């Protein structure tokens, strides 16, 4: 039987995932990527012997006990990559001199929270009770949401009712709202800082899930950084016989009789296919490459009203220092500044350095890579687009400011910095094409977390979308699952059983 063909736009994690499952299920697959390497935002780059690690703090499903783990096994990430588990999820150094260690062990976390806020015992126990429920049950990832029938949904309710009930409750409470309930100033301030990781409307359930997975030692960090993680999936794709073509910028999705039939790149080359999957920017896909011809009011509403996650400034430092005294933590350490500082047009009251003393592969022996990721004002950087000299001067100013601030917290650091690099929203936009240089697509909010969006467009056959723009709040595991789900939908369309493994 002749293989049916799939062309995938984008070699980020969603595109690579769809590519692997496409090959496992007997489709001929070609991935087109505008950059020179895979991963999209999940990337790294080299600077003078250091690896500047991009946008990944931790990986849900890095170990057994979490549904996403089976996906990483199927995609060849584990056991190929070594994972580091953390004693702490986050460390928050309070203004009053008390430090909140967000322990990954649930019992230890509960004891520590009660030590910091004995007056909040009931609230703490309620919060931790939710974490325990999330630790007991696995999120269902086996089947695409679109394919869940009445029997599947009934089974979910019967077998996972406590999970669904807990998710429904804590998904409605933002971290800021939850923080305001604490009487303890230390805990109230610490939980307010959680929103700096994602958004002002971050649901408390998101933090509970991360802590539950960390407790199960399934929320670790893949040693080697983002690019090595992406390349592990690329290797799996190539081993399965998939083809990937870099420096191929798509400019149009080809349609005939309301059916996607291929894509065209900016050099005029056409790639015909039986199916087209866009794992690229959602807005560009729908309104540029397809001319806005396949939308309804619901889709327009997404792009008019849903909050887009902010872009970021990434400051990477290579430092001739080992930092053995710094505890390992999944999301770094937040500490307050002596006074507010303006960086890239935004005011900051605290910093959250990630000191990668747990990944020696990112730096020469005895040295360390440090990363600072700051939310950015896209409009501010957009105004610098046509002024290269001012743009470069701003990057240098930011590097000097960050180095100076870190030197106050870690004396002597300024003299130990061997290399610095600053990536801005314009950097992320140039390499990914993401709308407003967003780093995770839709913002993670009470409304968007676990929101189910259609992976197809109305009136267009044989076309699918994967990635953050149809899987909000899912992070790297969510986009990998979306790639898997898309192939499930295609297999269903062709009347084939879906295969998850080539074995």
DRENDO-1510 file (C-alpha; in Angstrom, 1 decimal, always signed):
<recs>
REC; n; res; u; v; w
REC; 1; UNK; +0.0; +0.0; +0.0 .
REC; 2; UNK; +1.3; +3.4; -0.9 .
REC; 3; UNK; +2.1; +5.6; +2.1 .
REC; 4; UNK; -0.1; +8.6; +2.6 .
REC; 5; UNK; +2.0; +11.8; +3.1 .
REC; 6; UNK; +2.0; +14.5; +5.8 .
REC; 7; UNK; +3.9; +17.8; +5.6 .
REC; 8; UNK; +4.5; +19.5; +9.0 .
REC; 9; UNK; +5.3; +23.1; +9.4 .
REC; 10; UNK; +7.6; +23.7; +12.3 .
REC; 11; UNK; +10.2; +21.5; +14.0 .
REC; 12; UNK; +9.4; +22.6; +17.6 .
REC; 13; UNK; +8.3; +19.9; +20.1 .
REC; 14; UNK; +4.8; +19.7; +18.7 .
REC; 15; UNK; +6.0; +19.3; +15.1 .
REC; 16; UNK; +8.6; +16.7; +16.1 .
REC; 17; UNK; +6.0; +14.8; +18.1 .
REC; 18; UNK; +3.5; +14.7; +15.3 .
REC; 19; UNK; +6.3; +13.6; +13.0 .
REC; 20; UNK; +7.3; +10.7; +15.1 .
REC; 21; UNK; +3.8; +9.4; +15.6 .
REC; 22; UNK; +3.1; +10.0; +11.9 .
REC; 23; UNK; +6.0; +7.7; +11.0 .
REC; 24; UNK; +5.0; +5.1; +13.7 .
REC; 25; UNK; +1.5; +5.0; +12.0 .
REC; 26; UNK; +2.8; +4.4; +8.5 .
REC; 27; UNK; +2.7; +7.9; +7.0 .
REC; 28; UNK; +5.4; +9.5; +4.9 .
REC; 29; UNK; +6.4; +12.6; +6.9 .
REC; 30; UNK; +8.4; +15.7; +6.0 .
REC; 31; UNK; +9.0; +18.5; +8.5 .
REC; 32; UNK; +9.8; +22.0; +7.2 .
REC; 33; UNK; +11.6; +24.3; +9.7 .
REC; 34; UNK; +12.6; +28.0; +9.1 .
REC; 35; UNK; +15.5; +27.8; +11.5 .
REC; 36; UNK; +18.7; +25.8; +11.2 .
REC; 37; UNK; +17.9; +23.5; +14.1 .
REC; 38; UNK; +15.0; +21.8; +15.9 .
REC; 39; UNK; +13.2; +22.8; +19.1 .
REC; 40; UNK; +11.6; +26.2; +18.4 .
REC; 41; UNK; +11.5; +27.9; +21.7 .
REC; 42; UNK; +12.9; +24.8; +23.4 .
REC; 43; UNK; +16.5; +25.5; +22.4 .
REC; 44; UNK; +20.0; +26.4; +23.4 .
REC; 45; UNK; +23.0; +28.0; +21.7 .
REC; 46; UNK; +26.8; +28.1; +22.3 .
REC; 47; UNK; +28.8; +31.1; +23.4 .
REC; 48; UNK; +32.6; +30.8; +24.1 .
REC; 49; UNK; +32.4; +27.3; +25.7 .
REC; 50; UNK; +29.1; +27.9; +27.5 .
REC; 51; UNK; +25.7; +26.6; +26.5 .
REC; 52; UNK; +23.0; +29.3; +26.8 .
REC; 53; UNK; +20.0; +27.2; +27.8 .
REC; 54; UNK; +16.6; +28.5; +26.5 .
REC; 55; UNK; +13.1; +28.1; +27.7 .
REC; 56; UNK; +12.7; +25.1; +29.9 .
REC; 57; UNK; +12.8; +24.8; +33.7 .
REC; 58; UNK; +11.3; +21.4; +34.3 .
REC; 59; UNK; +9.7; +18.6; +32.4 .
REC; 60; UNK; +6.4; +17.0; +33.6 .
REC; 61; UNK; +6.6; +13.2; +33.1 .
REC; 62; UNK; +10.4; +13.0; +33.4 .
REC; 63; UNK; +9.9; +9.9; +35.5 .
REC; 64; UNK; +7.2; +7.2; +36.0 .
REC; 65; UNK; +3.9; +7.9; +37.6 .
REC; 66; UNK; +2.8; +10.8; +35.4 .
REC; 67; UNK; +0.9; +10.2; +32.2 .
REC; 68; UNK; +3.2; +12.3; +30.1 .
REC; 69; UNK; +6.1; +9.9; +30.9 .
REC; 70; UNK; +4.8; +7.4; +28.3 .
REC; 71; UNK; +4.9; +10.1; +25.6 .
REC; 72; UNK; +8.6; +10.8; +26.5 .
REC; 73; UNK; +9.4; +7.1; +26.3 .
REC; 74; UNK; +7.6; +6.8; +22.9 .
REC; 75; UNK; +9.5; +9.9; +21.6 .
REC; 76; UNK; +12.9; +8.6; +22.7 .
REC; 77; UNK; +13.6; +11.2; +25.4 .
REC; 78; UNK; +13.8; +8.7; +28.2 .
REC; 79; UNK; +15.7; +6.7; +29.1 .
REC; 80; UNK; +18.2; +8.3; +26.6 .
REC; 81; UNK; +18.5; +11.6; +28.6 .
REC; 82; UNK; +19.6; +11.8; +32.2 .
REC; 83; UNK; +17.0; +13.6; +34.4 .
REC; 84; UNK; +17.8; +15.7; +37.5 .
REC; 85; UNK; +15.2; +15.7; +40.3 .
REC; 86; UNK; +15.0; +18.6; +42.7 .
REC; 87; UNK; +14.7; +18.9; +46.4 .
REC; 88; UNK; +13.1; +22.3; +46.0 .
REC; 89; UNK; +10.6; +23.5; +43.4 .
REC; 90; UNK; +11.3; +27.2; +44.1 .
REC; 91; UNK; +13.0; +29.3; +46.8 .
REC; 92; UNK; +11.6; +32.6; +47.9 .
REC; 93; UNK; +13.8; +34.9; +50.0 .
REC; 94; UNK; +11.4; +37.1; +51.9 .
REC; 95; UNK; +11.9; +40.8; +52.7 .
REC; 96; UNK; +11.7; +40.1; +56.4 .
REC; 97; UNK; +14.6; +37.6; +56.3 .
REC; 98; UNK; +12.6; +34.4; +56.2 .
REC; 99; UNK; +13.1; +32.1; +53.3 .
REC; 100; UNK; +10.3; +29.9; +51.9 .
REC; 101; UNK; +11.6; +26.7; +50.6 .
REC; 102; UNK; +9.0; +25.2; +48.3 .
REC; 103; UNK; +10.0; +21.6; +49.0 .
REC; 104; UNK; +9.1; +18.9; +46.4 .
REC; 105; UNK; +8.4; +16.4; +49.2 .
REC; 106; UNK; +4.8; +17.0; +50.2 .
REC; 107; UNK; +5.1; +16.2; +53.9 .
REC; 108; UNK; +8.2; +18.4; +54.3 .
REC; 109; UNK; +6.4; +21.2; +52.4 .
REC; 110; UNK; +3.4; +21.0; +54.7 .
REC; 111; UNK; +5.6; +21.1; +57.9 .
REC; 112; UNK; +7.6; +24.0; +56.5 .
REC; 113; UNK; +4.5; +26.0; +55.6 .
REC; 114; UNK; +3.1; +25.5; +59.1 .
REC; 115; UNK; +6.3; +26.7; +60.6 .
REC; 116; UNK; +6.2; +29.9; +58.6 .
REC; 117; UNK; +2.5; +30.4; +59.1 .
REC; 118; UNK; +1.0; +28.5; +62.0 .
REC; 119; UNK; -2.0; +30.8; +62.0 .
REC; 120; UNK; -2.8; +29.4; +58.5 .
REC; 121; UNK; -2.9; +25.7; +59.4 .
REC; 122; UNK; -6.3; +25.1; +57.9 .
REC; 123; UNK; -5.6; +26.8; +54.7 .
REC; 124; UNK; -2.2; +25.0; +54.3 .
REC; 125; UNK; -3.9; +21.6; +54.9 .
REC; 126; UNK; -6.5; +22.4; +52.3 .
REC; 127; UNK; -3.9; +23.4; +49.7 .
REC; 128; UNK; -1.7; +20.3; +50.4 .
REC; 129; UNK; -4.7; +18.0; +50.3 .
REC; 130; UNK; -5.2; +19.1; +46.7 .
REC; 131; UNK; -1.5; +18.3; +45.9 .
REC; 132; UNK; -2.0; +14.8; +47.4 .
REC; 133; UNK; -5.0; +14.2; +45.1 .
REC; 134; UNK; -3.0; +15.3; +42.1 .
REC; 135; UNK; -0.1; +13.0; +43.1 .
REC; 136; UNK; -2.5; +10.0; +43.5 .
REC; 137; UNK; -4.0; +10.2; +40.0 .
REC; 138; UNK; -2.5; +10.5; +36.5 .
REC; 139; UNK; -3.9; +13.0; +34.1 .
REC; 140; UNK; -5.4; +11.1; +31.1 .
REC; 141; UNK; -3.3; +11.6; +28.0 .
REC; 142; UNK; -3.9; +8.3; +26.2 .
REC; 143; UNK; -6.6; +9.6; +23.9 .
REC; 144; UNK; -7.2; +12.9; +22.1 .
REC; 145; UNK; -10.0; +14.8; +23.8 .
REC; 146; UNK; -11.9; +15.0; +20.5 .
REC; 147; UNK; -12.1; +11.2; +20.4 .
REC; 148; UNK; -13.5; +10.7; +23.9 .
REC; 149; UNK; -16.9; +9.0; +23.6 .
REC; 150; UNK; -19.6; +8.7; +26.3 .
REC; 151; UNK; -18.0; +5.4; +27.5 .
REC; 152; UNK; -14.6; +7.1; +27.9 .
REC; 153; UNK; -16.0; +10.1; +29.8 .
REC; 154; UNK; -18.1; +7.8; +32.0 .
REC; 155; UNK; -15.0; +5.8; +32.8 .
REC; 156; UNK; -13.0; +8.9; +33.6 .
REC; 157; UNK; -15.7; +10.1; +36.0 .
REC; 158; UNK; -15.9; +6.7; +37.7 .
REC; 159; UNK; -12.1; +6.1; +38.0 .
REC; 160; UNK; -10.9; +9.7; +38.5 .
REC; 161; UNK; -13.7; +11.6; +40.2 .
REC; 162; UNK; -11.5; +13.0; +43.0 .
REC; 163; UNK; -9.0; +14.2; +40.4 .
REC; 164; UNK; -11.7; +15.9; +38.3 .
REC; 165; UNK; -13.4; +17.4; +41.4 .
REC; 166; UNK; -10.1; +18.8; +42.7 .
REC; 167; UNK; -9.1; +20.2; +39.3 .
REC; 168; UNK; -12.4; +21.9; +38.9 .
REC; 169; UNK; -12.1; +23.6; +42.3 .
REC; 170; UNK; -8.5; +24.7; +42.3 .
REC; 171; UNK; -8.6; +25.7; +38.6 .
REC; 172; UNK; -11.0; +28.5; +39.5 .
REC; 173; UNK; -8.7; +30.0; +42.1 .
REC; 174; UNK; -5.8; +32.2; +41.0 .
REC; 175; UNK; -2.5; +32.1; +42.9 .
REC; 176; UNK; -3.0; +35.8; +43.7 .
REC; 177; UNK; -6.5; +35.1; +45.1 .
REC; 178; UNK; -5.1; +32.2; +47.1 .
REC; 179; UNK; -2.2; +34.3; +48.4 .
REC; 180; UNK; -4.5; +36.9; +49.7 .
REC; 181; UNK; -6.1; +34.3; +52.1 .
REC; 182; UNK; -2.9; +33.9; +54.1 .
REC; 183; UNK; -2.6; +35.7; +57.4 .
REC; 184; UNK; +1.1; +35.0; +57.4 .
REC; 185; UNK; +3.0; +37.8; +55.6 .
REC; 186; UNK; +5.7; +35.4; +54.6 .
REC; 187; UNK; +3.4; +32.9; +52.9 .
REC; 188; UNK; +1.2; +35.7; +51.4 .
REC; 189; UNK; +4.2; +37.4; +49.8 .
REC; 190; UNK; +5.8; +34.1; +48.7 .
REC; 191; UNK; +2.7; +32.9; +46.9 .
REC; 192; UNK; +2.3; +36.3; +45.2 .
REC; 193; UNK; +5.7; +35.6; +43.6 .
REC; 194; UNK; +4.5; +32.5; +41.9 .
REC; 195; UNK; +2.6; +34.6; +39.4 .
REC; 196; UNK; +6.0; +35.8; +38.1 .
REC; 197; UNK; +6.6; +32.4; +36.8 .
REC; 198; UNK; +3.7; +32.6; +34.4 .
REC; 199; UNK; +0.8; +35.1; +34.8 .
REC; 200; UNK; -1.2; +37.3; +37.2 .
REC; 201; UNK; -4.2; +34.9; +36.8 .
REC; 202; UNK; -2.2; +31.7; +37.1 .
REC; 203; UNK; -4.5; +29.0; +38.6 .
REC; 204; UNK; -3.5; +27.5; +41.9 .
REC; 205; UNK; -4.1; +24.1; +40.3 .
REC; 206; UNK; -1.1; +24.6; +38.0 .
REC; 207; UNK; +1.2; +25.0; +41.0 .
REC; 208; UNK; -0.4; +22.0; +42.8 .
REC; 209; UNK; +0.1; +19.8; +39.7 .
REC; 210; UNK; +3.8; +20.8; +39.4 .
REC; 211; UNK; +4.4; +20.0; +43.1 .
REC; 212; UNK; +2.5; +16.7; +42.9 .
REC; 213; UNK; +4.6; +15.6; +39.9 .
REC; 214; UNK; +7.8; +16.8; +41.7 .
REC; 215; UNK; +6.9; +14.8; +44.7 .
REC; 216; UNK; +6.7; +11.7; +42.5 .
REC; 217; UNK; +10.1; +12.6; +41.0 .
REC; 218; UNK; +8.5; +13.1; +37.6 .
REC; 219; UNK; +9.1; +16.8; +37.2 .
REC; 220; UNK; +12.9; +16.9; +36.6 .
REC; 221; UNK; +15.3; +18.6; +34.3 .
REC; 222; UNK; +16.9; +16.9; +31.2 .
REC; 223; UNK; +20.6; +17.4; +31.5 .
REC; 224; UNK; +22.0; +19.1; +28.4 .
REC; 225; UNK; +19.4; +21.8; +28.0 .
REC; 226; UNK; +16.6; +22.6; +25.5 .
REC; 227; UNK; +18.4; +21.9; +22.2 .
REC; 228; UNK; +19.7; +18.5; +23.3 .
REC; 229; UNK; +16.2; +17.7; +24.5 .
REC; 230; UNK; +14.8; +18.6; +21.0 .
REC; 231; UNK; +17.5; +16.7; +19.2 .
REC; 232; UNK; +16.7; +13.6; +21.2 .
REC; 233; UNK; +13.2; +13.7; +19.6 .
REC; 234; UNK; +14.7; +14.6; +16.2 .
REC; 235; UNK; +16.9; +11.5; +16.4 .
REC; 236; UNK; +13.9; +9.4; +17.1 .
REC; 237; UNK; +12.1; +11.0; +14.1 .
REC; 238; UNK; +15.0; +10.3; +11.8 .
REC; 239; UNK; +15.4; +6.7; +13.0 .
REC; 240; UNK; +11.8; +6.2; +12.1 .
REC; 241; UNK; +12.5; +7.3; +8.6 .
REC; 242; UNK; +11.2; +10.8; +8.8 .
REC; 243; UNK; +12.6; +13.7; +6.7 .
REC; 244; UNK; +13.4; +17.2; +8.1 .
REC; 245; UNK; +14.4; +20.2; +6.0 .
REC; 246; UNK; +15.8; +23.3; +7.7 .
REC; 247; UNK; +16.0; +26.9; +6.4 .
REC; 248; UNK; +12.6; +26.3; +4.7 .
REC; 249; UNK; +10.3; +29.2; +5.6 .
REC; 250; UNK; +6.6; +28.5; +4.7 .
REC; 251; UNK; +4.6; +31.3; +3.2 .
REC; 252; UNK; +1.4; +29.6; +2.1 .
REC; 253; UNK; -0.7; +26.6; +2.8 .
REC; 254; UNK; -2.0; +25.2; -0.5 .
REC; 255; UNK; -5.7; +24.5; -0.7 .
REC; 256; UNK; -7.8; +22.9; -3.5 .
REC; 257; UNK; -11.5; +22.5; -3.2 .
REC; 258; UNK; -11.4; +23.3; +0.5 .
REC; 259; UNK; -8.8; +20.7; +1.1 .
REC; 260; UNK; -5.2; +21.3; +2.2 .
REC; 261; UNK; -2.9; +19.7; -0.4 .
REC; 262; UNK; +0.5; +21.0; +0.6 .
REC; 263; UNK; +2.6; +24.1; +1.4 .
REC; 264; UNK; +4.7; +26.6; -0.5 .
REC; 265; UNK; +8.0; +28.1; +0.9 .
REC; 266; UNK; +9.3; +31.6; +0.3 .
REC; 267; UNK; +11.7; +30.4; -2.5 .
REC; 268; UNK; +8.6; +29.2; -4.4 .
REC; 269; UNK; +9.1; +25.5; -3.8 .
REC; 270; UNK; +6.0; +23.5; -3.3 .
REC; 271; UNK; +5.6; +20.4; -1.1 .
REC; 272; UNK; +2.4; +18.4; -1.9 .
REC; 273; UNK; +0.9; +16.2; +0.8 .
REC; 274; UNK; -2.3; +14.3; +1.7 .
REC; 275; UNK; -2.3; +16.1; +5.1 .
REC; 276; UNK; -0.9; +19.4; +6.3 .
REC; 277; UNK; -0.1; +20.0; +10.0 .
REC; 278; UNK; +0.9; +23.5; +11.2 .
REC; 279; UNK; +2.9; +23.3; +14.4 .
REC; 280; UNK; +3.8; +27.0; +13.9 .
REC; 281; UNK; +2.4; +30.3; +15.1 .
REC; 282; UNK; -1.4; +30.1; +15.2 .
REC; 283; UNK; -2.2; +33.6; +14.0 .
REC; 284; UNK; +0.2; +33.4; +11.1 .
REC; 285; UNK; -1.2; +30.0; +10.1 .
REC; 286; UNK; -4.8; +31.1; +10.1 .
REC; 287; UNK; -4.8; +34.6; +8.9 .
REC; 288; UNK; -1.7; +34.8; +6.7 .
REC; 289; UNK; -0.9; +31.4; +5.2 .
REC; 290; UNK; -4.6; +30.6; +4.9 .
REC; 291; UNK; -5.7; +34.2; +4.3 .
REC; 292; UNK; -8.3; +34.1; +7.1 .
REC; 293; UNK; -10.6; +32.0; +4.8 .
REC; 294; UNK; -11.3; +29.2; +7.3 .
REC; 295; UNK; -12.4; +30.9; +10.6 .
REC; 296; UNK; -15.6; +31.3; +12.6 .
REC; 297; UNK; -16.5; +33.8; +15.3 .
REC; 298; UNK; -15.2; +31.5; +18.0 .
REC; 299; UNK; -11.7; +31.4; +16.4 .
REC; 300; UNK; -11.8; +35.2; +15.8 .
REC; 301; UNK; -12.7; +35.6; +19.4 .
REC; 302; UNK; -9.6; +33.7; +20.6 .
REC; 303; UNK; -7.3; +36.0; +18.7 .
REC; 304; UNK; -9.3; +39.1; +19.8 .
REC; 305; UNK; -9.8; +38.4; +23.4 .
REC; 306; UNK; -7.7; +35.7; +24.9 .
REC; 307; UNK; -4.6; +37.0; +26.7 .
REC; 308; UNK; -1.3; +36.2; +24.9 .
REC; 309; UNK; +1.6; +35.3; +27.2 .
REC; 310; UNK; +4.3; +37.9; +27.4 .
REC; 311; UNK; +7.5; +37.7; +25.5 .
REC; 312; UNK; +10.7; +37.6; +27.5 .
REC; 313; UNK; +14.2; +38.9; +27.9 .
REC; 314; UNK; +16.7; +36.2; +28.4 .
REC; 315; UNK; +20.1; +37.1; +30.0 .
REC; 316; UNK; +22.6; +34.3; +30.0 .
REC; 317; UNK; +25.9; +34.5; +31.9 .
REC; 318; UNK; +28.9; +32.2; +31.8 .
REC; 319; UNK; +30.6; +32.6; +35.2 .
REC; 320; UNK; +33.9; +31.2; +36.4 .
REC; 321; UNK; +32.5; +29.9; +39.7 .
REC; 322; UNK; +30.9; +26.7; +40.8 .
REC; 323; UNK; +28.2; +27.8; +43.3 .
REC; 324; UNK; +28.3; +24.6; +45.4 .
REC; 325; UNK; +26.4; +26.4; +48.3 .
REC; 326; UNK; +23.3; +27.1; +46.1 .
REC; 327; UNK; +20.5; +24.5; +46.6 .
REC; 328; UNK; +19.2; +22.9; +43.4 .
REC; 329; UNK; +15.7; +24.1; +42.5 .
REC; 330; UNK; +13.4; +23.6; +39.5 .
REC; 331; UNK; +12.5; +27.3; +39.1 .
REC; 332; UNK; +15.4; +29.0; +40.8 .
REC; 333; UNK; +15.4; +31.5; +43.7 .
REC; 334; UNK; +13.4; +34.7; +43.9 .
REC; 335; UNK; +14.9; +37.5; +46.0 .
REC; 336; UNK; +13.9; +41.1; +46.4 .
REC; 337; UNK; +16.0; +44.1; +45.2 .
REC; 338; UNK; +17.0; +47.0; +47.5 .
REC; 339; UNK; +15.1; +49.3; +45.2 .
REC; 340; UNK; +13.0; +49.0; +42.0 .
REC; 341; UNK; +14.9; +48.7; +38.7 .
REC; 342; UNK; +13.8; +49.4; +35.2 .
REC; 343; UNK; +14.9; +46.8; +32.6 .
REC; 344; UNK; +13.7; +46.9; +29.0 .
REC; 345; UNK; +11.1; +49.5; +29.9 .
REC; 346; UNK; +9.5; +47.5; +32.7 .
REC; 347; UNK; +10.0; +47.9; +36.5 .
REC; 348; UNK; +11.1; +45.0; +38.6 .
REC; 349; UNK; +11.1; +44.6; +42.3 .
REC; 350; UNK; +12.8; +41.1; +42.4 .
REC; 351; UNK; +14.9; +38.8; +40.4 .
REC; 352; UNK; +14.8; +35.0; +39.8 .
REC; 353; UNK; +18.2; +33.7; +38.8 .
REC; 354; UNK; +18.4; +30.1; +37.6 .
REC; 355; UNK; +21.9; +28.9; +38.6 .
REC; 356; UNK; +22.6; +25.7; +36.7 .
REC; 357; UNK; +25.1; +24.2; +39.1 .
REC; 358; UNK; +23.2; +20.9; +38.6 .
REC; 359; UNK; +24.0; +20.7; +34.8 .
REC; 360; UNK; +27.8; +20.7; +34.3 .
REC; 361; UNK; +27.3; +20.1; +30.6 .
REC; 362; UNK; +26.3; +23.8; +30.1 .
REC; 363; UNK; +29.7; +25.2; +31.3 .
REC; 364; UNK; +33.4; +24.3; +31.3 .
REC; 365; UNK; +34.6; +22.4; +34.4 .
REC; 366; UNK; +34.4; +24.4; +37.6 .
REC; 367; UNK; +32.2; +27.1; +36.0 .
REC; 368; UNK; +28.5; +27.7; +35.8 .
REC; 369; UNK; +25.8; +29.0; +33.5 .
REC; 370; UNK; +23.3; +31.4; +35.0 .
REC; 371; UNK; +20.0; +32.4; +33.3 .
REC; 372; UNK; +17.6; +35.3; +34.1 .
REC; 373; UNK; +14.3; +35.2; +32.3 .
REC; 374; UNK; +12.2; +38.4; +32.6 .
REC; 375; UNK; +8.8; +39.2; +31.2 .
REC; 376; UNK; +9.1; +41.8; +28.4 .
REC; 377; UNK; +7.1; +44.6; +26.9 .
REC; 378; UNK; +6.9; +43.6; +23.2 .
REC; 379; UNK; +5.9; +47.1; +22.1 .
REC; 380; UNK; +9.0; +48.6; +23.7 .
REC; 381; UNK; +11.2; +46.4; +21.7 .
REC; 382; UNK; +9.2; +46.7; +18.6 .
REC; 383; UNK; +10.0; +50.4; +18.6 .
REC; 384; UNK; +13.7; +49.6; +18.6 .
REC; 385; UNK; +13.4; +47.3; +15.5 .
REC; 386; UNK; +14.7; +49.9; +13.0 .
REC; 387; UNK; +17.5; +51.4; +15.2 .
REC; 388; UNK; +20.2; +48.8; +15.5 .
REC; 389; UNK; +22.6; +51.0; +17.4 .
REC; 390; UNK; +20.0; +51.8; +20.1 .
REC; 391; UNK; +18.9; +48.2; +20.2 .
REC; 392; UNK; +22.5; +46.9; +20.8 .
REC; 393; UNK; +23.1; +49.6; +23.4 .
REC; 394; UNK; +19.9; +48.5; +25.3 .
REC; 395; UNK; +21.1; +44.9; +25.3 .
REC; 396; UNK; +24.4; +45.9; +26.7 .
REC; 397; UNK; +22.8; +48.1; +29.4 .
REC; 398; UNK; +20.6; +45.2; +30.4 .
REC; 399; UNK; +23.6; +42.8; +30.7 .
REC; 400; UNK; +25.5; +45.4; +32.9 .
REC; 401; UNK; +22.4; +46.0; +35.1 .
REC; 402; UNK; +21.8; +42.3; +35.7 .
REC; 403; UNK; +25.5; +41.6; +36.4 .
REC; 404; UNK; +25.6; +44.5; +38.9 .
REC; 405; UNK; +22.5; +43.3; +40.7 .
REC; 406; UNK; +23.7; +39.7; +40.9 .
REC; 407; UNK; +27.1; +40.9; +42.2 .
REC; 408; UNK; +25.3; +42.4; +45.2 .
REC; 409; UNK; +23.6; +39.1; +45.9 .
REC; 410; UNK; +26.7; +37.0; +45.1 .
REC; 411; UNK; +29.7; +39.2; +45.8 .
REC; 412; UNK; +32.6; +38.9; +43.3 .
REC; 413; UNK; +30.4; +37.6; +40.5 .
REC; 414; UNK; +30.9; +40.7; +38.3 .
REC; 415; UNK; +34.6; +39.9; +38.0 .
REC; 416; UNK; +33.9; +36.2; +37.3 .
REC; 417; UNK; +31.6; +36.8; +34.3 .
REC; 418; UNK; +33.4; +35.4; +31.2 .
REC; 419; UNK; +30.5; +35.7; +28.7 .
REC; 420; UNK; +27.1; +37.3; +28.5 .
REC; 421; UNK; +24.3; +37.1; +26.0 .
REC; 422; UNK; +20.9; +38.8; +25.8 .
REC; 423; UNK; +18.0; +37.5; +23.8 .
REC; 424; UNK; +15.1; +39.9; +23.4 .
REC; 425; UNK; +11.5; +39.6; +22.1 .
REC; 426; UNK; +12.8; +40.5; +18.6 .
REC; 427; UNK; +15.2; +37.5; +18.9 .
REC; 428; UNK; +12.4; +35.1; +19.8 .
REC; 429; UNK; +10.2; +36.6; +17.1 .
REC; 430; UNK; +12.9; +36.2; +14.4 .
REC; 431; UNK; +13.6; +32.5; +15.2 .
REC; 432; UNK; +10.1; +31.3; +15.9 .
REC; 433; UNK; +7.7; +33.7; +14.1 .
REC; 434; UNK; +5.5; +33.7; +17.2 .
REC; 435; UNK; +2.8; +36.4; +17.4 .
REC; 436; UNK; +4.0; +39.2; +19.7 .
REC; 437; UNK; +7.1; +37.0; +20.3 .
REC; 438; UNK; +5.1; +35.0; +22.9 .
REC; 439; UNK; +7.1; +32.3; +24.6 .
REC; 440; UNK; +4.2; +30.0; +25.5 .
REC; 441; UNK; +1.3; +31.0; +23.2 .
REC; 442; UNK; -1.8; +31.8; +25.2 .
REC; 443; UNK; -1.3; +32.9; +28.8 .
REC; 444; UNK; -1.9; +30.4; +31.5 .
REC; 445; UNK; -5.0; +31.6; +33.3 .
REC; 446; UNK; -8.1; +30.2; +35.1 .
REC; 447; UNK; -9.9; +30.3; +31.8 .
REC; 448; UNK; -7.2; +28.8; +29.5 .
REC; 449; UNK; -5.7; +26.1; +31.7 .
REC; 450; UNK; -6.7; +22.7; +30.2 .
REC; 451; UNK; -9.0; +24.5; +27.7 .
REC; 452; UNK; -9.8; +22.3; +24.7 .
REC; 453; UNK; -9.4; +24.0; +21.4 .
REC; 454; UNK; -10.2; +22.4; +18.0 .
REC; 455; UNK; -7.1; +21.2; +16.1 .
REC; 456; UNK; -9.0; +21.7; +12.8 .
REC; 457; UNK; -10.4; +24.7; +11.0 .
REC; 458; UNK; -14.1; +25.0; +9.8 .
REC; 459; UNK; -14.5; +24.1; +6.2 .
REC; 460; UNK; -11.0; +22.9; +5.6 .
REC; 461; UNK; -10.3; +19.2; +5.2 .
REC; 462; UNK; -7.1; +17.4; +5.8 .
REC; 463; UNK; -5.6; +20.2; +7.8 .
REC; 464; UNK; -4.6; +20.2; +11.5 .
REC; 465; UNK; -2.9; +22.4; +14.0 .
REC; 466; UNK; -0.7; +21.3; +16.9 .
REC; 467; UNK; +1.2; +23.3; +19.6 .
REC; 468; UNK; +0.6; +26.0; +22.2 .
REC; 469; UNK; -2.0; +27.8; +20.1 .
REC; 470; UNK; -4.4; +24.9; +20.3 .
REC; 471; UNK; -3.1; +23.5; +23.6 .
REC; 472; UNK; -3.0; +26.4; +26.1 .
REC; 473; UNK; -1.3; +26.0; +29.4 .
REC; 474; UNK; +0.2; +22.7; +28.5 .
REC; 475; UNK; +3.8; +23.7; +28.2 .
REC; 476; UNK; +6.2; +21.3; +26.6 .
REC; 477; UNK; +4.3; +18.1; +27.6 .
REC; 478; UNK; +1.1; +19.6; +26.4 .
REC; 479; UNK; +2.4; +20.4; +22.9 .
REC; 480; UNK; +4.0; +17.0; +22.6 .
REC; 481; UNK; +0.6; +15.5; +23.5 .
REC; 482; UNK; -1.1; +17.7; +20.9 .
REC; 483; UNK; +1.2; +16.4; +18.2 .
REC; 484; UNK; +0.3; +12.8; +19.3 .
REC; 485; UNK; -3.4; +13.7; +19.3 .
REC; 486; UNK; -3.3; +15.1; +15.8 .
REC; 487; UNK; -2.0; +11.8; +14.4 .
REC; 488; UNK; -4.8; +10.0; +16.3 .
REC; 489; UNK; -7.3; +12.2; +14.5 .
REC; 490; UNK; -5.7; +11.6; +11.1 .
REC; 491; UNK; -5.6; +7.8; +11.8 .
REC; 492; UNK; -9.2; +8.0; +12.8 .
REC; 493; UNK; -10.0; +9.9; +9.6 .
REC; 494; UNK; -8.3; +7.1; +7.6 .
REC; 495; UNK; -10.0; +4.3; +9.5 .
REC; 496; UNK; -6.7; +3.1; +11.0 .
REC; 497; UNK; -6.0; +2.0; +14.5 .
REC; 498; UNK; -3.6; +4.4; +16.2 .
REC; 499; UNK; -0.2; +3.0; +17.1 .
REC; 500; UNK; +1.9; +4.6; +19.9 .
REC; 501; UNK; +5.0; +2.5; +19.4 .
REC; 502; UNK; +6.9; +1.1; +16.5 .
REC; 503; UNK; +7.9; -2.0; +18.5 .
</recs>
